[in-house]
Amino acid sequence: MGEFKNFLIKYRGAIIGGLIALVALLLNLHKVVFFVVIIIAGILIGNYIQHNKEFVKDKLKSYIDKL
């Protein structure tokens, strides 16, 4: 019983994460999470491009010239 208790103490974060992931899959929350991640990525990319216009423009030009 002591080994099982130590196992639970050592890996409780992974167990809780696994249970949350299982519940999310059962409730089809993975679709919502996927769309939220895509929206957040779009916001972050847009913000980066806005603050680094010249750098992004130069990188795109060099990439297009390579093609």
N, CA, C and O atoms as a CHARMM CRD file, in Angstrom:
* protein
*
  268
    1    1 MET  N      0.82100  -1.19300   0.00000 PROA 1      0.00000
    2    1 MET  CA     0.00000   0.00000   0.00000 PROA 1      0.00000
    3    1 MET  C      0.86700   1.26000   0.00000 PROA 1      0.00000
    4    1 MET  O      0.48500   2.28600  -0.56100 PROA 1      0.00000
    5    2 GLY  N      2.02900   1.17100   0.63000 PROA 2      0.00000
    6    2 GLY  CA     2.92900   2.32000   0.70100 PROA 2      0.00000
    7    2 GLY  C      3.47500   2.69000  -0.67200 PROA 2      0.00000
    8    2 GLY  O      3.64200   3.87000  -0.98200 PROA 2      0.00000
    9    3 GLU  N      3.75700   1.66800  -1.50400 PROA 3      0.00000
   10    3 GLU  CA     4.25600   1.94400  -2.86200 PROA 3      0.00000
   11    3 GLU  C      3.20500   2.66500  -3.69100 PROA 3      0.00000
   12    3 GLU  O      3.52300   3.59000  -4.43800 PROA 3      0.00000
   13    4 PHE  N      1.94500   2.23800  -3.55800 PROA 4      0.00000
   14    4 PHE  CA     0.86800   2.86900  -4.32000 PROA 4      0.00000
   15    4 PHE  C      0.68300   4.31800  -3.87900 PROA 4      0.00000
   16    4 PHE  O      0.45600   5.19900  -4.70800 PROA 4      0.00000
   17    5 LYS  N      0.77900   4.56400  -2.57600 PROA 5      0.00000
   18    5 LYS  CA     0.64800   5.92800  -2.04900 PROA 5      0.00000
   19    5 LYS  C      1.78100   6.81100  -2.56500 PROA 5      0.00000
   20    5 LYS  O      1.54800   7.95700  -2.94900 PROA 5      0.00000
   21    6 ASN  N      3.00800   6.28200  -2.57700 PROA 6      0.00000
   22    6 ASN  CA     4.14600   7.03400  -3.10600 PROA 6      0.00000
   23    6 ASN  C      3.97900   7.31700  -4.59300 PROA 6      0.00000
   24    6 ASN  O      4.33000   8.39500  -5.07100 PROA 6      0.00000
   25    7 PHE  N      3.43600   6.33000  -5.32700 PROA 7      0.00000
   26    7 PHE  CA     3.17300   6.51800  -6.75400 PROA 7      0.00000
   27    7 PHE  C      2.18800   7.66000  -6.96500 PROA 7      0.00000
   28    7 PHE  O      2.40300   8.52600  -7.81400 PROA 7      0.00000
   29    8 LEU  N      1.11100   7.65900  -6.19100 PROA 8      0.00000
   30    8 LEU  CA     0.10800   8.72300  -6.31000 PROA 8      0.00000
   31    8 LEU  C      0.68600  10.08600  -5.95700 PROA 8      0.00000
   32    8 LEU  O      0.38100  11.08000  -6.61700 PROA 8      0.00000
   33    9 ILE  N      1.50800  10.13800  -4.93700 PROA 9      0.00000
   34    9 ILE  CA     2.11700  11.40800  -4.53000 PROA 9      0.00000
   35    9 ILE  C      3.07700  11.89800  -5.60800 PROA 9      0.00000
   36    9 ILE  O      3.11600  13.08800  -5.92100 PROA 9      0.00000
   37   10 LYS  N      3.85300  10.97300  -6.17300 PROA 10     0.00000
   38   10 LYS  CA     4.86800  11.35200  -7.16000 PROA 10     0.00000
   39   10 LYS  C      4.24400  11.80300  -8.47700 PROA 10     0.00000
   40   10 LYS  O      4.74100  12.73600  -9.10900 PROA 10     0.00000
   41   11 TYR  N      3.16900  11.15500  -8.89400 PROA 11     0.00000
   42   11 TYR  CA     2.58400  11.43400 -10.20800 PROA 11     0.00000
   43   11 TYR  C      1.18400  12.03700 -10.13100 PROA 11     0.00000
   44   11 TYR  O      0.40200  11.87200 -11.06700 PROA 11     0.00000
   45   12 ARG  N      0.84800  12.72600  -9.05400 PROA 12     0.00000
   46   12 ARG  CA    -0.51100  13.26100  -8.91700 PROA 12     0.00000
   47   12 ARG  C     -0.82700  14.31900  -9.96800 PROA 12     0.00000
   48   12 ARG  O     -1.96700  14.40600 -10.42400 PROA 12     0.00000
   49   13 GLY  N      0.14700  15.11600 -10.35600 PROA 13     0.00000
   50   13 GLY  CA    -0.09100  16.12100 -11.39100 PROA 13     0.00000
   51   13 GLY  C     -0.43200  15.48600 -12.72700 PROA 13     0.00000
   52   13 GLY  O     -1.34000  15.93400 -13.42800 PROA 13     0.00000
   53   14 ALA  N      0.30700  14.43700 -13.07100 PROA 14     0.00000
   54   14 ALA  CA     0.04000  13.73600 -14.32700 PROA 14     0.00000
   55   14 ALA  C     -1.31200  13.02700 -14.28400 PROA 14     0.00000
   56   14 ALA  O     -2.03000  12.99700 -15.28400 PROA 14     0.00000
   57   15 ILE  N     -1.65500  12.46700 -13.14800 PROA 15     0.00000
   58   15 ILE  CA    -2.94600  11.78700 -13.01300 PROA 15     0.00000
   59   15 ILE  C     -4.08800  12.78300 -13.13400 PROA 15     0.00000
   60   15 ILE  O     -5.06600  12.51800 -13.83300 PROA 15     0.00000
   61   16 ILE  N     -3.97900  13.91400 -12.46900 PROA 16     0.00000
   62   16 ILE  CA    -5.02600  14.94200 -12.54900 PROA 16     0.00000
   63   16 ILE  C     -5.12500  15.47700 -13.97300 PROA 16     0.00000
   64   16 ILE  O     -6.22700  15.67100 -14.48600 PROA 16     0.00000
   65   17 GLY  N     -3.99200  15.71400 -14.61200 PROA 17     0.00000
   66   17 GLY  CA    -4.00100  16.17400 -16.00600 PROA 17     0.00000
   67   17 GLY  C     -4.64400  15.16200 -16.93600 PROA 17     0.00000
   68   17 GLY  O     -5.39500  15.53000 -17.83900 PROA 17     0.00000
   69   18 GLY  N     -4.35200  13.89300 -16.71800 PROA 18     0.00000
   70   18 GLY  CA    -4.96000  12.83700 -17.53000 PROA 18     0.00000
   71   18 GLY  C     -6.46100  12.76600 -17.34100 PROA 18     0.00000
   72   18 GLY  O     -7.20200  12.58200 -18.30700 PROA 18     0.00000
   73   19 LEU  N     -6.91600  12.90900 -16.10700 PROA 19     0.00000
   74   19 LEU  CA    -8.35800  12.88800 -15.84400 PROA 19     0.00000
   75   19 LEU  C     -9.06100  14.09000 -16.48200 PROA 19     0.00000
   76   19 LEU  O    -10.15200  13.96100 -17.03600 PROA 19     0.00000
   77   20 ILE  N     -8.42800  15.24600 -16.39700 PROA 20     0.00000
   78   20 ILE  CA    -9.00800  16.44200 -17.01500 PROA 20     0.00000
   79   20 ILE  C     -9.07000  16.27000 -18.53600 PROA 20     0.00000
   80   20 ILE  O    -10.06100  16.63800 -19.16700 PROA 20     0.00000
   81   21 ALA  N     -8.00600  15.70800 -19.11800 PROA 21     0.00000
   82   21 ALA  CA    -7.99400  15.47400 -20.56200 PROA 21     0.00000
   83   21 ALA  C     -9.07500  14.47000 -20.95600 PROA 21     0.00000
   84   21 ALA  O     -9.72800  14.63600 -21.98600 PROA 21     0.00000
   85   22 LEU  N     -9.26500  13.44000 -20.15300 PROA 22     0.00000
   86   22 LEU  CA   -10.29500  12.44100 -20.43700 PROA 22     0.00000
   87   22 LEU  C    -11.68900  13.06200 -20.38800 PROA 22     0.00000
   88   22 LEU  O    -12.51400  12.80200 -21.26400 PROA 22     0.00000
   89   23 VAL  N    -11.95400  13.87100 -19.38100 PROA 23     0.00000
   90   23 VAL  CA   -13.25600  14.54300 -19.27900 PROA 23     0.00000
   91   23 VAL  C    -13.45300  15.50000 -20.45600 PROA 23     0.00000
   92   23 VAL  O    -14.55000  15.58900 -21.00800 PROA 23     0.00000
   93   24 ALA  N    -12.39400  16.21500 -20.83900 PROA 24     0.00000
   94   24 ALA  CA   -12.49000  17.13800 -21.97100 PROA 24     0.00000
   95   24 ALA  C    -12.80800  16.39100 -23.25700 PROA 24     0.00000
   96   24 ALA  O    -13.61200  16.86000 -24.06200 PROA 24     0.00000
   97   25 LEU  N    -12.18900  15.24000 -23.46000 PROA 25     0.00000
   98   25 LEU  CA   -12.48000  14.45000 -24.66000 PROA 25     0.00000
   99   25 LEU  C    -13.90200  13.90600 -24.64500 PROA 25     0.00000
  100   25 LEU  O    -14.57600  13.88600 -25.67400 PROA 25     0.00000
  101   26 LEU  N    -14.35000  13.47000 -23.48500 PROA 26     0.00000
  102   26 LEU  CA   -15.70600  12.94200 -23.38900 PROA 26     0.00000
  103   26 LEU  C    -16.75400  14.02000 -23.64700 PROA 26     0.00000
  104   26 LEU  O    -17.83200  13.72700 -24.16400 PROA 26     0.00000
  105   27 LEU  N    -16.44600  15.25400 -23.29100 PROA 27     0.00000
  106   27 LEU  CA   -17.40100  16.34800 -23.47500 PROA 27     0.00000
  107   27 LEU  C    -17.15700  17.13200 -24.77100 PROA 27     0.00000
  108   27 LEU  O    -17.77300  18.17400 -24.99500 PROA 27     0.00000
  109   28 ASN  N    -16.26500  16.63100 -25.61500 PROA 28     0.00000
  110   28 ASN  CA   -15.91600  17.28600 -26.88400 PROA 28     0.00000
  111   28 ASN  C    -15.39200  18.70200 -26.67800 PROA 28     0.00000
  112   28 ASN  O    -15.61100  19.57900 -27.51400 PROA 28     0.00000
  113   29 LEU  N    -14.70900  18.92100 -25.57700 PROA 29     0.00000
  114   29 LEU  CA   -14.12800  20.23200 -25.31400 PROA 29     0.00000
  115   29 LEU  C    -12.84000  20.45600 -26.10200 PROA 29     0.00000
  116   29 LEU  O    -12.34600  21.58000 -26.19400 PROA 29     0.00000
  117   30 HSD  N    -12.29700  19.36800 -26.67400 PROA 30     0.00000
  118   30 HSD  CA   -11.06500  19.52500 -27.43200 PROA 30     0.00000
  119   30 HSD  C    -11.27900  20.40100 -28.66200 PROA 30     0.00000
  120   30 HSD  O    -10.34800  21.06600 -29.11700 PROA 30     0.00000
  121   31 LYS  N    -12.48900  20.40900 -29.20200 PROA 31     0.00000
  122   31 LYS  CA   -12.78200  21.27300 -30.34800 PROA 31     0.00000
  123   31 LYS  C    -12.73100  22.74400 -29.93200 PROA 31     0.00000
  124   31 LYS  O    -12.18400  23.58300 -30.64900 PROA 31     0.00000
  125   32 VAL  N    -13.30000  23.04200 -28.78100 PROA 32     0.00000
  126   32 VAL  CA   -13.29900  24.41300 -28.27300 PROA 32     0.00000
  127   32 VAL  C    -11.87800  24.86300 -27.96100 PROA 32     0.00000
  128   32 VAL  O    -11.48200  25.97600 -28.30600 PROA 32     0.00000
  129   33 VAL  N    -11.11800  23.99800 -27.31200 PROA 33     0.00000
  130   33 VAL  CA    -9.73600  24.33300 -26.96400 PROA 33     0.00000
  131   33 VAL  C     -8.91800  24.56100 -28.22500 PROA 33     0.00000
  132   33 VAL  O     -8.10600  25.48500 -28.27500 PROA 33     0.00000
  133   34 PHE  N     -9.12200  23.73100 -29.24500 PROA 34     0.00000
  134   34 PHE  CA    -8.40300  23.88800 -30.51000 PROA 34     0.00000
  135   34 PHE  C     -8.68000  25.25600 -31.12500 PROA 34     0.00000
  136   34 PHE  O     -7.74900  25.94000 -31.54900 PROA 34     0.00000
  137   35 PHE  N     -9.93600  25.65900 -31.17800 PROA 35     0.00000
  138   35 PHE  CA   -10.28100  26.95500 -31.76400 PROA 35     0.00000
  139   35 PHE  C     -9.74100  28.11700 -30.92400 PROA 35     0.00000
  140   35 PHE  O     -9.31100  29.13000 -31.47500 PROA 35     0.00000
  141   36 VAL  N     -9.76000  27.97700 -29.61200 PROA 36     0.00000
  142   36 VAL  CA    -9.22300  29.02700 -28.74500 PROA 36     0.00000
  143   36 VAL  C     -7.71400  29.16800 -28.96700 PROA 36     0.00000
  144   36 VAL  O     -7.19600  30.28300 -29.01400 PROA 36     0.00000
  145   37 VAL  N     -7.01400  28.04800 -29.10300 PROA 37     0.00000
  146   37 VAL  CA    -5.56600  28.09000 -29.35400 PROA 37     0.00000
  147   37 VAL  C     -5.27900  28.75100 -30.70100 PROA 37     0.00000
  148   37 VAL  O     -4.34200  29.54100 -30.81100 PROA 37     0.00000
  149   38 ILE  N     -6.07100  28.43900 -31.72200 PROA 38     0.00000
  150   38 ILE  CA    -5.89000  29.05500 -33.04100 PROA 38     0.00000
  151   38 ILE  C     -6.12100  30.56500 -32.95500 PROA 38     0.00000
  152   38 ILE  O     -5.36300  31.33900 -33.54100 PROA 38     0.00000
  153   39 ILE  N     -7.14500  30.98600 -32.24000 PROA 39     0.00000
  154   39 ILE  CA    -7.43900  32.41900 -32.10200 PROA 39     0.00000
  155   39 ILE  C     -6.30600  33.12700 -31.35900 PROA 39     0.00000
  156   39 ILE  O     -5.87600  34.20500 -31.77000 PROA 39     0.00000
  157   40 ILE  N     -5.82600  32.53300 -30.27700 PROA 40     0.00000
  158   40 ILE  CA    -4.73300  33.14500 -29.51600 PROA 40     0.00000
  159   40 ILE  C     -3.46000  33.22000 -30.35300 PROA 40     0.00000
  160   40 ILE  O     -2.74000  34.21600 -30.29300 PROA 40     0.00000
  161   41 ALA  N     -3.17500  32.17500 -31.13500 PROA 41     0.00000
  162   41 ALA  CA    -1.99600  32.19300 -32.00500 PROA 41     0.00000
  163   41 ALA  C     -2.11900  33.31100 -33.03900 PROA 41     0.00000
  164   41 ALA  O     -1.14100  34.00400 -33.32000 PROA 41     0.00000
  165   42 GLY  N     -3.30900  33.49000 -33.60500 PROA 42     0.00000
  166   42 GLY  CA    -3.52900  34.56800 -34.56600 PROA 42     0.00000
  167   42 GLY  C     -3.32000  35.93600 -33.93900 PROA 42     0.00000
  168   42 GLY  O     -2.73400  36.82200 -34.56000 PROA 42     0.00000
  169   43 ILE  N     -3.79000  36.10900 -32.73000 PROA 43     0.00000
  170   43 ILE  CA    -3.61500  37.38400 -32.02700 PROA 43     0.00000
  171   43 ILE  C     -2.13700  37.65100 -31.77900 PROA 43     0.00000
  172   43 ILE  O     -1.66100  38.76400 -32.00400 PROA 43     0.00000
  173   44 LEU  N     -1.40600  36.63900 -31.31800 PROA 44     0.00000
  174   44 LEU  CA     0.01300  36.82200 -31.02500 PROA 44     0.00000
  175   44 LEU  C      0.82400  37.08700 -32.29600 PROA 44     0.00000
  176   44 LEU  O      1.72100  37.93000 -32.29300 PROA 44     0.00000
  177   45 ILE  N      0.51600  36.37900 -33.37300 PROA 45     0.00000
  178   45 ILE  CA     1.22200  36.60300 -34.64400 PROA 45     0.00000
  179   45 ILE  C      0.92400  37.99600 -35.17300 PROA 45     0.00000
  180   45 ILE  O      1.83100  38.68900 -35.63500 PROA 45     0.00000
  181   46 GLY  N     -0.32300  38.41200 -35.11100 PROA 46     0.00000
  182   46 GLY  CA    -0.68800  39.75900 -35.55800 PROA 46     0.00000
  183   46 GLY  C      0.00700  40.83700 -34.74700 PROA 46     0.00000
  184   46 GLY  O      0.46600  41.83500 -35.30300 PROA 46     0.00000
  185   47 ASN  N      0.08800  40.64800 -33.45700 PROA 47     0.00000
  186   47 ASN  CA     0.76600  41.60800 -32.59000 PROA 47     0.00000
  187   47 ASN  C      2.25600  41.66400 -32.91400 PROA 47     0.00000
  188   47 ASN  O      2.83800  42.74700 -32.96700 PROA 47     0.00000
  189   48 TYR  N      2.87400  40.51300 -33.12900 PROA 48     0.00000
  190   48 TYR  CA     4.30100  40.46500 -33.46700 PROA 48     0.00000
  191   48 TYR  C      4.56600  41.17800 -34.78400 PROA 48     0.00000
  192   48 TYR  O      5.51800  41.95100 -34.89400 PROA 48     0.00000
  193   49 ILE  N      3.73100  40.92300 -35.78100 PROA 49     0.00000
  194   49 ILE  CA     3.91100  41.56100 -37.08800 PROA 49     0.00000
  195   49 ILE  C      3.71100  43.06500 -36.98400 PROA 49     0.00000
  196   49 ILE  O      4.43200  43.83100 -37.62400 PROA 49     0.00000
  197   50 GLN  N      2.75000  43.49400 -36.19300 PROA 50     0.00000
  198   50 GLN  CA     2.49300  44.92200 -36.03200 PROA 50     0.00000
  199   50 GLN  C      3.69800  45.63600 -35.42100 PROA 50     0.00000
  200   50 GLN  O      4.03300  46.74800 -35.82900 PROA 50     0.00000
  201   51 HSD  N      4.34000  45.00800 -34.45600 PROA 51     0.00000
  202   51 HSD  CA     5.45700  45.65500 -33.77800 PROA 51     0.00000
  203   51 HSD  C      6.78700  45.46900 -34.50500 PROA 51     0.00000
  204   51 HSD  O      7.75100  46.16800 -34.19500 PROA 51     0.00000
  205   52 ASN  N      6.86500  44.55200 -35.45600 PROA 52     0.00000
  206   52 ASN  CA     8.10800  44.27400 -36.17000 PROA 52     0.00000
  207   52 ASN  C      7.88100  44.27300 -37.68000 PROA 52     0.00000
  208   52 ASN  O      8.31700  43.35600 -38.37600 PROA 52     0.00000
  209   53 LYS  N      7.20100  45.29600 -38.18300 PROA 53     0.00000
  210   53 LYS  CA     6.82100  45.34900 -39.60000 PROA 53     0.00000
  211   53 LYS  C      8.02000  45.24600 -40.52800 PROA 53     0.00000
  212   53 LYS  O      8.01600  44.44000 -41.45900 PROA 53     0.00000
  213   54 GLU  N      9.03300  46.04600 -40.28700 PROA 54     0.00000
  214   54 GLU  CA    10.18100  46.08300 -41.19200 PROA 54     0.00000
  215   54 GLU  C     10.94000  44.75600 -41.17500 PROA 54     0.00000
  216   54 GLU  O     11.34900  44.26200 -42.22500 PROA 54     0.00000
  217   55 PHE  N     11.12600  44.19000 -40.01100 PROA 55     0.00000
  218   55 PHE  CA    11.83100  42.91300 -39.90600 PROA 55     0.00000
  219   55 PHE  C     11.07600  41.81300 -40.64500 PROA 55     0.00000
  220   55 PHE  O     11.67800  41.03300 -41.38400 PROA 55     0.00000
  221   56 VAL  N      9.76100  41.74800 -40.44700 PROA 56     0.00000
  222   56 VAL  CA     8.93500  40.73000 -41.10900 PROA 56     0.00000
  223   56 VAL  C      8.93400  40.95200 -42.61300 PROA 56     0.00000
  224   56 VAL  O      8.99700  39.99500 -43.38500 PROA 56     0.00000
  225   57 LYS  N      8.86200  42.21500 -43.03300 PROA 57     0.00000
  226   57 LYS  CA     8.85900  42.54000 -44.45300 PROA 57     0.00000
  227   57 LYS  C     10.16500  42.08400 -45.11300 PROA 57     0.00000
  228   57 LYS  O     10.14400  41.50400 -46.19800 PROA 57     0.00000
  229   58 ASP  N     11.29100  42.34400 -44.45800 PROA 58     0.00000
  230   58 ASP  CA    12.58600  41.92400 -44.99400 PROA 58     0.00000
  231   58 ASP  C     12.71000  40.40400 -45.04900 PROA 58     0.00000
  232   58 ASP  O     13.21900  39.85700 -46.02800 PROA 58     0.00000
  233   59 LYS  N     12.25400  39.73100 -44.02000 PROA 59     0.00000
  234   59 LYS  CA    12.30300  38.26600 -43.99600 PROA 59     0.00000
  235   59 LYS  C     11.43800  37.66200 -45.09900 PROA 59     0.00000
  236   59 LYS  O     11.84700  36.70300 -45.75400 PROA 59     0.00000
  237   60 LEU  N     10.23800  38.22200 -45.30800 PROA 60     0.00000
  238   60 LEU  CA     9.36200  37.71600 -46.35800 PROA 60     0.00000
  239   60 LEU  C      9.97200  37.93800 -47.73600 PROA 60     0.00000
  240   60 LEU  O      9.89200  37.06900 -48.60400 PROA 60     0.00000
  241   61 LYS  N     10.58300  39.10700 -47.93300 PROA 61     0.00000
  242   61 LYS  CA    11.23400  39.38100 -49.21600 PROA 61     0.00000
  243   61 LYS  C     12.36300  38.40000 -49.47300 PROA 61     0.00000
  244   61 LYS  O     12.48100  37.87600 -50.58100 PROA 61     0.00000
  245   62 SER  N     13.19200  38.14000 -48.47800 PROA 62     0.00000
  246   62 SER  CA    14.30500  37.21400 -48.66800 PROA 62     0.00000
  247   62 SER  C     13.78500  35.79300 -48.90500 PROA 62     0.00000
  248   62 SER  O     14.36900  35.05600 -49.70000 PROA 62     0.00000
  249   63 TYR  N     12.71000  35.39700 -48.23700 PROA 63     0.00000
  250   63 TYR  CA    12.14200  34.07100 -48.43700 PROA 63     0.00000
  251   63 TYR  C     11.55200  33.93300 -49.82900 PROA 63     0.00000
  252   63 TYR  O     11.73200  32.90000 -50.47400 PROA 63     0.00000
  253   64 ILE  N     10.85200  34.95300 -50.30300 PROA 64     0.00000
  254   64 ILE  CA    10.24900  34.91100 -51.63800 PROA 64     0.00000
  255   64 ILE  C     11.35000  34.90300 -52.70600 PROA 64     0.00000
  256   64 ILE  O     11.21600  34.22100 -53.72300 PROA 64     0.00000
  257   65 ASP  N     12.43200  35.65000 -52.48500 PROA 65     0.00000
  258   65 ASP  CA    13.52800  35.66400 -53.44800 PROA 65     0.00000
  259   65 ASP  C     14.19100  34.28200 -53.56400 PROA 65     0.00000
  260   65 ASP  O     14.65400  33.91200 -54.64200 PROA 65     0.00000
  261   66 LYS  N     14.23900  33.53100 -52.47900 PROA 66     0.00000
  262   66 LYS  CA    14.80700  32.18000 -52.50700 PROA 66     0.00000
  263   66 LYS  C     13.96200  31.23900 -53.33100 PROA 66     0.00000
  264   66 LYS  O     14.48700  30.29700 -53.92400 PROA 66     0.00000
  265   67 LEU  N     12.66000  31.47400 -53.38000 PROA 67     0.00000
  266   67 LEU  CA    11.77000  30.61700 -54.14800 PROA 67     0.00000
  267   67 LEU  C     11.91800  30.94400 -55.61100 PROA 67     0.00000
  268   67 LEU  O     11.25400  30.33600 -56.45000 PROA 67     0.00000
